[in-house]
Amino acid sequence: MSTTAHEETLGFQTEVKQLLHLMIHSLYSNREIFLRELISNAADACDKLRYAALDNDALYEGDSELRIEIEHDEKAGTVTVRDNGIGMDRDEVIQNLGTIARSGTAEFLKQLSGEQQKDARLIGQFGVGFYSSFIVADEVTVRTRKAGTDKAEGVEWRSKGEGEFTVADLERDLHGTEIVLHLKKDAKEFADDFRLRSLVRKYSDHIEVPVRMPKVETAKDDEGNEIEGSEVTTWETVNEATALWVRPKSEISDDEYKAFYKHVAHDFSDPLTWSHNKVEGKLEYTSLLYVPGRAPFDLYERDGSRGVKLYVQRVFIMDDAEQFLPLYLRFIKGVLDTRELSLNVSRELLQQDPKVEKIKGALTKRALDMLKKLTKDKEAYQTFWNTFGSVLKEGPAEDFANREKIAGLLRFSSTHTDSATQDQSLADYVSRMKEGQEKIYYIVADGFNAAKSSPHLEIFRKKGIEVLLLHDRIDEWLMSHLSEFEGKRFVDVAKGELDLGEIEGEEEKKAQEETAKAKEDLVKRVKEALGEAVQEVKVTHRLTDSPACVVLPEHEMGYQMRRIMEAAGQKMPEVKPILELNPAHALVARLEGAEGERFDDLAQVLLDQAIIAEGGHLDDPAAYVRRLNALLTT
């Protein structure tokens, strides 16, 4: 690092260097987005100054007409984007333009492969902001001064986007930021008036801050001829410059909605759907909510950005106002503009305002209704579910009032298709229930194959009863907060007594009772052989192909959840399973005829196999192998 009294050269953060290299190569085919990103940043800077000036009008420095200006110089090959927004001081310049201080960065960089098409999608998902400048420029100069500071406290930042950047002191009369792009030879097309105007209308027409460009006008004589030497340059607003969300829905095109989403979410891809709503009456607000087409990298991080952009009477208040949506809807993006809050509201005040809870309840309902409407497009909803399904599964535990509504949006794998794709709704399941079936049956396992191969499903396959196959890490926790759907109780087929209700006839039940009575002696012997390893031994009618299975008490935590808790450092109390034997299986018949040590070994092997089949772990795997080998060789 070299320094002088007023200038220093610093190295980019490693992640920035990686991102710049990949972005410059991967986004070549979509390079025009640089202008959208720079205008979005400039609009945010203007919004932030407008908010800060609520408490200190002097920050405007006599210039309260917020604006963004774009100039170009074809001869010099430059494009300049400037704003009179909040600006930056020296420390903010180094922090904002030299590092990527955002969660998810490491995970993002891990997934980059160097393959242009794939990386372009990932970079768009991550968001590029200022760094998109280097897609079209081989050198970028930034001049800025923070509003309210002395003119001598301006800062100039320069870089060629390779490995380092230079920061120098600068005397600057204007507050705000000016970015000068020195275009690459193959990007000179962007130093064209018509091209730039077209891009502003394409990507930034919805920006509330006026985007202005110079227009040369020539005076004309009485006959309409241009008067030589009378050229005058005026500034012309190129964009609509009206907050999109305050315009009537009938006047907004789908393309405008999509463009606004990309501005709000800093995303390259289109949203899956959106909901634009104006509420009048006791609560007055306008909301524009979006469901993204893909997840941000910080979706599962505690400090990840979430929430809507909050405005009060069209004055920007804050980004990521998470107080207006529950955590399980953290993927929702958008804008909330309300008349119900004071202009000096803060995050702390939001937490204490009862109006916030009312708006939160209404926005939650709006978001869930938007998702329900999306279910009508199966392909689009499947895209949503594959992306955000695990997050939505947090809902029943967090939002009791909307539990039934959330349950209707859930999707699962099931024995109906035997596919790992989670595409079956609970309504689908209920519509296919057999006559006399009163319960919704499910099984939880570590993976799809483990779920569909579980011995607990044997009787259900024989009877043609559908079972939901739950194989996400969150599923057992989810089901602990879902008791029923449309009056049908959920039942874990691997816990408690198996009761198929009216599906089983009286003769079947009588036969089961007789079998259980006939095998009382065998059950007693097995329990004595296994001792404290099991809570109980019984014969079962739930198996058709397997010799035995283990069952947990109805309200006991399952094996999957126990492993998750143990991995998180929680010490779990010992659980003793119930061993159920299939009286019709050949191995159980052999067990019944065995004596002494052979009987004990065979009983223990049946228990160990049943635990393994359930996804459990053996305390002494070597002993299991030794017993099995002895039984196979004698």
LUMZA-913835 format. One line per 4 residues: number of its first residue (from 1); their letters; for each residue x, z, y of C-alpha. Coordinates in Angstrom, 3 decimals. Example, Ala and Ser with C-alpha at 12.3 -4.5 7.8 and 13.67 -1.06 7.14 Angstrom:
% LUMZA-913835
1	AS	12.300/7.800/-4.500; 13.670/7.140/-1.060 $
***
This chain:
% LUMZA-913835
1	MSTT	0.000/0.000/0.000; 1.480/-1.059/3.380; 0.275/0.585/6.581; 0.768/0.375/10.323 $
5	AHEE	-0.722/2.511/13.046; -3.846/0.408/13.191; -3.829/-1.685/10.026; -3.550/-0.937/6.331 $
9	TLGF	-3.695/-3.039/3.190; -5.456/-1.503/0.209; -6.029/-2.596/-3.369; -9.510/-3.281/-4.661 $
13	QTEV	-10.913/-0.905/-7.250; -10.173/-2.339/-10.716; -13.874/-2.930/-11.373; -14.180/-4.966/-8.165 $
17	KQLL	-11.302/-7.231/-9.203; -12.911/-7.851/-12.584; -16.292/-8.499/-11.021; -14.924/-10.874/-8.396 $
21	HLMI	-13.038/-12.927/-10.960; -16.004/-13.261/-13.312; -18.529/-13.776/-10.537; -16.593/-16.571/-8.868 $
25	HSLY	-16.430/-18.442/-12.171; -19.768/-17.538/-13.724; -22.067/-18.040/-10.730; -20.698/-21.408/-9.704 $
29	SNRE	-23.992/-23.171/-10.497; -26.018/-20.649/-8.478; -23.723/-20.166/-5.531; -26.367/-20.559/-2.827 $
33	IFLR	-27.573/-17.016/-3.493; -24.719/-15.701/-1.314; -26.869/-16.237/1.779; -29.817/-14.343/0.329 $
37	ELIS	-27.583/-11.380/-0.521; -25.967/-11.243/2.927; -29.327/-11.522/4.711; -30.780/-8.760/2.493 $
41	NAAD	-27.870/-6.468/3.352; -28.253/-7.274/7.058; -32.002/-6.550/6.908; -31.287/-3.194/5.227 $
45	ACDK	-28.792/-2.361/7.996; -31.451/-3.122/10.635; -34.011/-0.997/8.774; -31.578/1.918/8.653 $
49	LRYA	-30.878/1.725/12.379; -34.599/1.641/13.171; -35.065/4.827/11.128; -32.025/6.621/12.572 $
53	ALDN	-33.158/5.733/16.101; -36.429/7.624/15.601; -34.472/10.798/16.353; -31.884/9.225/18.659 $
57	DALY	-33.038/6.225/20.672; -29.557/5.927/22.203; -28.317/4.399/18.942; -29.866/1.105/20.022 $
61	EGDS	-27.347/1.035/22.898; -29.932/-0.751/25.030; -30.546/-3.447/22.404; -33.619/-2.504/20.348 $
65	ELRI	-34.562/-6.080/19.392; -33.234/-6.021/15.835; -32.213/-9.408/14.469; -30.019/-11.367/12.101 $
69	EIEH	-28.106/-14.393/13.369; -26.543/-17.207/11.376; -24.061/-19.671/12.871; -21.970/-22.405/11.311 $
73	DEKA	-18.983/-24.486/12.347; -18.643/-27.670/10.325; -15.238/-28.491/11.802; -13.761/-25.066/11.025 $
77	GTVT	-15.683/-24.799/7.739; -17.149/-21.385/8.489; -20.506/-19.649/8.208; -21.143/-16.458/10.192 $
81	VRDN	-23.879/-13.920/9.406; -24.314/-11.082/11.918; -26.782/-8.306/12.562; -27.262/-5.607/15.182 $
85	GIGM	-28.096/-2.972/12.588; -26.531/0.389/11.798; -22.963/-0.893/11.247; -20.119/0.944/9.473 $
89	DRDE	-17.207/3.161/10.397; -13.742/2.818/8.869; -14.366/5.104/5.897; -17.668/3.378/5.095 $
93	VIQN	-15.991/-0.039/5.232; -13.368/1.040/2.701; -15.963/2.696/0.472; -18.615/-0.035/0.634 $
97	LGTI	-16.378/-3.104/0.544; -13.565/-1.880/-1.682; -15.365/-0.102/-4.525; -18.477/-0.394/-6.649 $
101	ARSG	-19.848/3.122/-6.390; -22.797/2.661/-8.678; -23.715/4.033/-12.068; -23.709/1.614/-14.970 $
105	TAEF	-20.544/-0.165/-13.762; -18.474/0.573/-16.861; -21.262/-0.446/-19.218; -21.816/-3.620/-17.212 $
109	LKQL	-18.170/-4.645/-17.347; -18.016/-3.936/-21.082; -20.705/-6.508/-21.722; -19.085/-9.303/-19.726 $
113	SGEQ	-17.571/-11.842/-22.066; -16.163/-14.651/-19.949; -18.912/-16.983/-21.158; -20.329/-18.462/-17.945 $
117	QKDA	-23.995/-18.752/-18.838; -24.248/-15.291/-20.402; -22.203/-13.601/-17.665; -24.269/-15.204/-14.905 $
121	RLIG	-27.359/-13.479/-16.315; -25.566/-10.136/-16.592; -24.107/-10.323/-13.093; -27.552/-11.104/-11.740 $
125	QFGV	-28.850/-8.081/-13.589; -26.176/-5.872/-12.079; -26.558/-7.176/-8.525; -23.650/-8.483/-6.462 $
129	GFYS	-24.499/-7.960/-2.791; -21.595/-8.463/-0.427; -19.221/-9.707/-3.126; -21.303/-12.879/-3.525 $
133	SFIV	-19.460/-14.059/-0.379; -16.488/-14.991/-2.543; -18.547/-17.433/-4.596; -18.331/-19.858/-1.665 $
137	ADEV	-15.492/-18.466/0.496; -11.772/-18.242/-0.154; -11.426/-15.764/2.696; -13.926/-13.338/4.248 $
141	TVRT	-13.632/-11.470/7.537; -15.950/-8.572/8.381; -16.178/-7.089/11.880; -18.336/-4.021/12.357 $
145	RKAG	-18.996/-0.959/14.477; -21.304/1.909/13.700; -24.157/2.330/16.167; -23.542/5.229/18.555 $
149	TDKA	-19.745/5.201/18.279; -17.209/4.223/20.934; -16.389/0.516/21.377; -12.808/1.235/20.324 $
153	EGVE	-13.992/2.437/16.905; -14.766/-1.018/15.545; -13.247/-2.112/12.238; -12.070/-5.464/10.919 $
157	WRSK	-11.899/-6.052/7.144; -10.212/-9.155/5.690; -9.675/-10.338/2.136; -9.158/-13.438/0.031 $
161	GEGE	-10.919/-11.754/-2.874; -7.839/-11.624/-5.080; -6.423/-8.127/-5.339; -6.349/-6.475/-1.969 $
165	FTVA	-7.999/-6.211/1.414; -6.801/-5.341/4.906; -8.528/-2.928/7.269; -7.645/-2.835/10.974 $
169	DLER	-8.920/-1.134/14.133; -10.945/-3.349/16.412; -12.502/-3.002/19.853; -16.042/-4.312/19.549 $
173	DLHG	-18.730/-4.337/22.196; -21.617/-4.909/19.762; -22.774/-2.464/17.119; -23.741/-3.840/13.717 $
177	TEIV	-21.846/-6.171/11.401; -20.552/-9.732/11.523; -19.371/-11.508/8.367; -17.357/-14.732/8.681 $
181	LHLK	-17.039/-16.841/5.547; -14.146/-19.299/5.434; -15.654/-21.783/3.016; -13.843/-23.237/0.052 $
185	KDAK	-13.234/-26.977/0.119; -15.978/-27.586/-2.441; -18.452/-25.387/-0.529; -18.367/-27.142/2.857 $
189	EFAD	-22.007/-28.202/2.250; -23.046/-24.747/3.425; -21.671/-25.368/6.932; -24.663/-27.584/7.535 $
193	DFRL	-27.590/-26.673/9.782; -30.333/-28.189/7.623; -28.897/-26.677/4.415; -28.730/-23.187/5.895 $
197	RSLV	-32.230/-23.345/7.360; -33.595/-24.497/4.006; -31.908/-21.591/2.214; -33.279/-19.055/4.710 $
201	RKYS	-36.819/-20.344/4.158; -36.310/-20.490/0.396; -34.879/-17.006/-0.134; -35.523/-14.898/2.984 $
205	DHIE	-38.734/-16.091/4.592; -40.342/-12.724/3.788; -37.699/-10.619/5.597; -39.375/-8.678/8.398 $
209	VPVR	-36.306/-8.854/10.629; -36.146/-12.238/12.424; -33.387/-14.517/11.100; -32.257/-16.713/13.986 $
213	MPKV	-30.135/-19.827/14.187; -28.895/-21.717/17.264; -30.778/-24.831/18.297; -29.401/-27.348/20.755 $
217	ETAK	-32.023/-28.759/23.119; -31.480/-31.607/25.548; -33.498/-32.051/28.728; -35.446/-35.289/29.116 $
221	DDEG	-36.409/-37.337/32.142; -39.943/-38.388/33.060; -39.698/-41.377/30.713; -38.687/-39.220/27.745 $
225	NEIE	-35.016/-40.176/27.721; -32.402/-37.495/27.042; -30.369/-36.486/30.064; -26.652/-36.550/29.246 $
229	GSEV	-24.868/-33.250/29.778; -28.082/-31.210/29.820; -27.662/-29.632/26.389; -28.809/-26.008/26.166 $
233	TTWE	-28.389/-23.781/23.098; -31.302/-21.486/22.283; -31.912/-19.136/19.379; -34.747/-20.102/17.038 $
237	TVNE	-36.336/-17.798/14.459; -36.168/-19.581/11.104; -38.063/-17.195/8.821; -41.659/-15.942/8.839 $
241	ATAL	-40.347/-12.543/10.088; -43.496/-10.686/9.022; -43.475/-7.883/6.454; -44.780/-9.665/3.380 $
245	WVRP	-46.746/-6.700/2.088; -48.922/-6.500/5.226; -50.055/-10.126/4.906; -53.319/-10.909/3.066 $
249	KSEI	-52.787/-11.629/-0.642; -54.583/-14.958/-0.274; -51.875/-16.155/2.115; -48.916/-15.274/-0.113 $
253	SDDE	-47.686/-17.723/-2.746; -46.232/-16.710/-6.125; -42.863/-18.047/-4.996; -42.958/-15.752/-1.951 $
257	YKAF	-43.799/-12.751/-4.125; -40.905/-13.629/-6.445; -38.474/-14.091/-3.570; -39.469/-10.740/-2.100 $
261	YKHV	-38.903/-9.052/-5.457; -35.356/-10.405/-5.576; -34.750/-8.953/-2.128; -36.202/-5.529/-3.007 $
265	AHDF	-34.622/-5.234/-6.460; -31.391/-7.144/-5.756; -32.112/-9.054/-8.955; -31.528/-12.729/-9.718 $
269	SDPL	-34.373/-13.121/-12.204; -38.113/-13.377/-11.575; -40.363/-10.347/-12.143; -42.753/-10.340/-15.093 $
273	TWSH	-45.732/-9.412/-12.940; -46.717/-7.635/-9.735; -49.608/-5.797/-8.105; -50.331/-5.932/-4.365 $
277	NKVE	-52.889/-3.405/-3.156; -54.172/-2.060/0.166; -56.003/1.273/0.206; -58.151/2.457/3.113 $
281	GKLE	-60.122/5.668/3.546; -58.861/9.225/3.185; -55.448/7.884/2.126; -54.227/4.728/3.827 $
285	YTSL	-51.329/2.840/2.321; -50.227/-0.549/1.035; -48.248/-0.908/-2.176; -46.512/-3.879/-3.753 $
289	LYVP	-45.261/-2.986/-7.238; -43.206/-5.174/-9.564; -42.350/-5.099/-13.272; -38.813/-6.522/-13.641 $
293	GRAP	-37.974/-9.063/-16.297; -34.893/-7.139/-17.402; -33.458/-3.666/-17.236; -30.761/-2.447/-14.842 $
297	FDLY	-27.653/-0.975/-16.426; -28.406/2.499/-15.074; -31.896/2.715/-16.617; -30.916/5.635/-18.877 $
301	ERDG	-28.520/7.369/-16.475; -29.646/10.576/-14.796; -28.238/9.529/-11.415; -29.441/5.951/-11.666 $
305	SRGV	-31.341/4.477/-8.721; -35.124/4.484/-9.123; -38.275/4.534/-7.068; -39.866/2.344/-4.414 $
309	KLYV	-38.738/1.366/-0.947; -40.644/3.660/1.426; -41.965/2.602/4.813; -44.166/4.570/7.197 $
313	QRVF	-46.212/2.256/9.437; -43.732/-0.548/8.689; -40.738/1.605/9.674; -38.191/1.836/6.876 $
317	IMDD	-37.668/5.421/5.700; -35.634/5.313/2.491; -34.604/3.333/-0.558; -35.359/4.663/-4.023 $
321	AEQF	-38.150/7.102/-3.103; -38.585/8.410/-6.641; -41.297/10.930/-5.694; -44.080/8.329/-5.855 $
325	LPLY	-43.807/7.343/-9.520; -43.219/9.427/-12.677; -39.879/9.186/-14.429; -41.265/7.147/-17.335 $
329	LRFI	-42.153/4.387/-14.834; -38.674/4.360/-13.275; -38.299/0.650/-14.008; -41.027/-0.213/-11.467 $
333	KGVL	-39.682/-1.695/-8.219; -41.447/-2.402/-4.969; -42.581/-1.193/-1.574; -44.885/1.566/-0.362 $
337	DTRE	-46.006/1.517/3.269; -48.187/4.453/4.300; -49.797/5.927/7.410; -50.085/9.338/5.756 $
341	LSLN	-46.565/10.622/6.335; -44.677/11.463/9.505; -41.889/9.139/10.618; -39.239/11.858/10.314 $
345	VSRE	-40.027/12.506/6.651; -37.087/13.397/4.388; -36.644/13.685/0.639; -37.073/17.462/0.938 $
349	LLQQ	-40.285/17.140/2.951; -41.638/14.604/0.456; -41.370/17.187/-2.278; -43.542/19.598/-0.272 $
353	DPKV	-46.234/17.181/0.947; -49.496/17.326/-1.085; -50.310/13.766/0.022; -47.327/12.558/-1.965 $
357	EKIK	-48.895/13.798/-5.222; -52.136/11.985/-4.426; -50.324/8.730/-3.699; -48.194/9.234/-6.812 $
361	GALT	-51.316/9.596/-8.964; -52.833/6.452/-7.472; -49.625/4.393/-7.839; -49.197/5.572/-11.435 $
365	KRAL	-52.705/4.376/-12.258; -52.002/1.085/-10.475; -48.787/0.583/-12.449; -50.464/1.330/-15.784 $
369	DMLK	-53.335/-1.031/-14.949; -50.760/-3.699/-14.109; -49.155/-3.241/-17.539; -52.540/-3.345/-19.263 $
373	KLTK	-53.273/-6.631/-17.550; -49.883/-7.929/-18.680; -50.826/-7.248/-22.330; -53.152/-10.258/-22.146 $
377	DKEA	-50.026/-12.429/-22.108; -48.533/-11.440/-25.479; -45.210/-13.174/-24.938; -44.669/-11.669/-21.487 $
381	YQTF	-45.713/-8.206/-22.665; -43.390/-8.422/-25.650; -40.553/-9.196/-23.237; -41.545/-6.112/-21.256 $
385	WNTF	-41.789/-3.952/-24.361; -38.432/-5.066/-25.761; -36.875/-4.174/-22.397; -38.687/-1.010/-21.320 $
389	GSVL	-40.647/0.203/-24.362; -38.351/3.146/-25.077; -38.773/4.340/-21.475; -42.562/4.046/-21.589 $
393	KEGP	-42.529/6.179/-24.748; -41.461/9.094/-22.549; -44.892/8.914/-20.885; -47.163/10.955/-23.182 $
397	AEDF	-44.924/14.011/-22.831; -44.630/13.679/-19.061; -48.115/12.563/-18.045; -50.907/14.368/-19.875 $
401	ANRE	-53.639/12.936/-17.643; -52.759/9.345/-18.568; -51.825/9.990/-22.208; -54.598/7.832/-23.719 $
405	KIAG	-53.904/4.991/-21.298; -50.177/5.068/-22.099; -50.932/5.196/-25.838; -52.860/1.943/-25.476 $
409	LLRF	-49.709/0.301/-24.087; -47.411/1.436/-26.909; -46.191/-1.007/-29.545; -44.874/-0.268/-33.060 $
413	SSTH	-43.632/-1.878/-36.227; -46.042/-1.579/-39.120; -46.513/-2.353/-42.810; -49.085/-4.920/-41.657 $
417	TDSA	-46.252/-7.351/-40.882; -43.201/-5.592/-42.372; -41.303/-6.857/-39.305; -38.824/-4.812/-37.300 $
421	TQDQ	-40.363/-6.223/-34.114; -42.454/-3.605/-32.357; -45.507/-5.719/-31.575; -48.472/-3.849/-33.080 $
425	SLAD	-50.727/-1.851/-30.746; -52.698/1.218/-31.755; -55.887/-0.727/-31.007; -54.716/-3.391/-33.486 $
429	YVSR	-54.136/-0.675/-36.089; -57.550/0.934/-35.564; -59.273/-2.443/-35.857; -57.688/-2.926/-39.300 $
433	MKEG	-58.425/0.553/-40.706; -60.007/0.580/-44.134; -63.550/1.734/-44.622; -63.548/5.515/-44.890 $
437	QEKI	-60.114/5.858/-43.192; -60.196/8.464/-40.443; -56.492/8.904/-39.636; -53.643/6.851/-38.202 $
441	YYIV	-50.716/7.125/-40.621; -47.076/6.799/-39.577; -43.580/7.506/-40.833; -40.417/8.255/-38.839 $
445	ADGF	-36.974/7.128/-39.999; -33.511/6.386/-38.620; -33.961/2.640/-38.937; -36.532/0.013/-39.783 $
449	NAAK	-35.256/-0.603/-43.322; -35.240/3.124/-44.065; -38.818/3.386/-42.822; -40.241/0.442/-44.743 $
453	SSPH	-38.444/1.465/-47.969; -39.520/5.102/-47.904; -41.087/6.354/-51.153; -43.818/7.949/-49.027 $
457	LEIF	-45.323/4.509/-48.468; -45.911/3.767/-52.158; -49.450/5.087/-52.422; -50.336/3.475/-49.080 $
461	RKKG	-49.148/0.063/-50.242; -51.092/0.506/-53.472; -54.250/1.368/-51.536; -53.684/-1.301/-48.870 $
465	IEVL	-53.518/1.270/-46.070; -51.444/0.334/-43.036; -48.668/2.706/-41.912; -46.827/2.591/-38.577 $
469	LLHD	-43.059/2.363/-39.052; -41.342/4.394/-36.337; -37.600/3.880/-36.071; -36.569/4.513/-32.440 $
473	RIDE	-34.623/7.689/-31.695; -37.381/8.853/-29.368; -40.259/8.256/-31.812; -40.545/11.670/-33.467 $
477	WLMS	-40.447/13.352/-30.058; -43.093/10.892/-28.860; -45.421/11.685/-31.760; -45.101/15.404/-31.115 $
481	HLSE	-46.975/14.713/-27.841; -49.571/12.316/-29.248; -52.281/14.005/-31.275; -54.875/11.241/-31.488 $
485	FEGK	-55.961/7.805/-30.283; -59.612/6.825/-29.849; -60.604/9.928/-31.810; -58.304/9.103/-34.761 $
489	RFVD	-55.757/11.802/-35.578; -52.105/10.864/-36.171; -50.656/11.947/-39.516; -46.989/11.844/-40.564 $
493	VAKG	-47.043/10.704/-44.209; -43.812/12.613/-44.905; -45.195/15.994/-43.866; -47.779/18.347/-45.289 $
497	ELDL	-50.476/17.667/-47.861; -51.473/14.062/-48.451; -55.170/13.609/-47.822; -56.577/10.086/-47.859 $
501	GEIE	-60.074/11.355/-47.229; -62.933/9.169/-48.369; -60.550/6.393/-49.435; -59.975/8.366/-52.623 $
505	GEEE	-62.998/8.778/-54.859; -64.098/12.019/-56.516; -62.881/10.809/-59.921; -59.368/10.205/-58.550 $
509	KKAQ	-59.251/13.650/-56.994; -60.462/15.248/-60.216; -57.797/13.406/-62.227; -55.101/14.613/-59.805 $
513	EETA	-56.230/18.208/-60.240; -56.122/17.887/-64.018; -52.600/16.391/-63.896; -51.398/19.181/-61.643 $
517	KAKE	-52.773/21.784/-64.070; -51.154/20.048/-67.046; -47.742/20.061/-65.343; -47.777/23.686/-64.189 $
521	DLVK	-45.085/24.667/-66.680; -42.769/21.812/-65.604; -43.256/22.695/-61.935; -42.384/26.342/-62.652 $
525	RVKE	-39.202/25.396/-64.555; -38.017/23.039/-61.788; -38.606/25.689/-59.114; -36.563/28.200/-61.129 $
529	ALGE	-33.755/25.638/-61.552; -33.608/24.767/-57.832; -34.143/28.296/-56.543; -33.813/28.721/-52.790 $
533	AVQE	-32.997/25.025/-52.242; -36.711/24.215/-52.035; -39.730/25.886/-50.555; -42.047/24.658/-53.294 $
537	VKVT	-42.328/22.190/-56.184; -45.495/20.304/-57.062; -46.682/17.113/-58.730; -47.851/14.353/-56.427 $
541	HRLT	-50.052/11.294/-56.396; -48.316/9.754/-53.373; -45.639/8.040/-55.520; -46.007/4.978/-57.726 $
545	DSPA	-42.399/3.749/-58.225; -40.136/6.672/-57.298; -39.622/9.764/-59.484; -39.658/12.271/-56.612 $
549	CVVL	-39.779/12.749/-52.862; -39.265/15.577/-50.401; -41.974/16.603/-47.973; -41.640/18.846/-44.940 $
553	PEHE	-44.281/21.349/-43.824; -46.770/19.743/-41.459; -45.464/21.335/-38.259; -41.761/21.326/-39.154 $
557	MGYQ	-39.304/19.209/-37.146; -38.370/16.045/-39.053; -34.933/15.019/-40.284; -34.446/12.436/-37.518 $
561	MRRI	-35.151/14.872/-34.694; -33.016/17.563/-36.318; -30.035/15.195/-36.393; -30.539/14.284/-32.726 $
565	MEAA	-30.721/17.951/-31.748; -27.643/18.820/-33.815; -25.710/15.920/-32.247; -26.599/17.394/-28.854 $
569	GQKM	-25.027/20.697/-29.895; -28.231/22.562/-30.826; -27.950/24.823/-33.863; -31.026/24.185/-35.988 $
573	PEVK	-32.576/26.723/-38.370; -32.443/25.895/-42.065; -35.459/24.011/-43.378; -36.468/24.081/-47.039 $
577	PILE	-38.268/20.950/-48.220; -41.117/20.704/-50.702; -40.156/18.659/-53.767; -42.941/16.505/-55.142 $
581	LNPA	-42.634/14.948/-58.621; -44.250/11.754/-59.883; -45.714/12.791/-63.279; -45.995/9.160/-64.395 $
585	HALV	-42.318/8.316/-63.916; -39.929/7.981/-66.877; -37.269/10.191/-65.261; -39.774/13.011/-64.819 $
589	ARLE	-40.768/12.597/-68.470; -37.074/12.850/-69.429; -36.768/15.936/-67.224; -39.705/17.509/-68.992 $
593	GAEG	-37.995/17.045/-72.366; -34.596/18.340/-71.241; -33.239/21.857/-71.758; -30.607/24.180/-70.328 $
597	ERFD	-27.852/22.798/-68.119; -29.037/19.213/-68.556; -32.453/20.173/-67.192; -30.874/21.940/-64.207 $
601	DLAQ	-28.604/18.957/-63.432; -31.436/16.448/-63.702; -33.691/18.555/-61.455; -30.903/18.833/-58.849 $
605	VLLD	-30.211/15.072/-59.013; -33.891/14.295/-58.419; -33.890/16.594/-55.371; -30.667/15.100/-53.985 $
609	QAII	-31.939/11.542/-54.455; -35.174/12.403/-52.688; -33.251/13.897/-49.741; -31.051/10.785/-49.517 $
613	AEGG	-34.086/8.502/-49.605; -35.561/10.499/-46.721; -32.415/9.927/-44.635; -31.160/13.464/-45.090 $
617	HLDD	-27.583/14.564/-45.796; -26.394/16.485/-48.841; -24.484/19.720/-48.422; -22.261/18.850/-51.408 $
621	PAAY	-22.143/15.064/-52.061; -19.305/15.461/-54.576; -21.432/17.771/-56.753; -24.232/15.166/-56.696 $
625	VRRL	-21.842/12.446/-57.878; -20.463/14.710/-60.613; -23.948/15.531/-61.951; -25.036/11.905/-61.800 $
629	NALL	-21.934/10.729/-63.679; -22.453/13.384/-66.351; -26.080/12.292/-66.850; -25.094/8.634/-67.060 $
633	TT	-22.433/9.212/-69.691; -24.325/11.540/-72.069 $
***
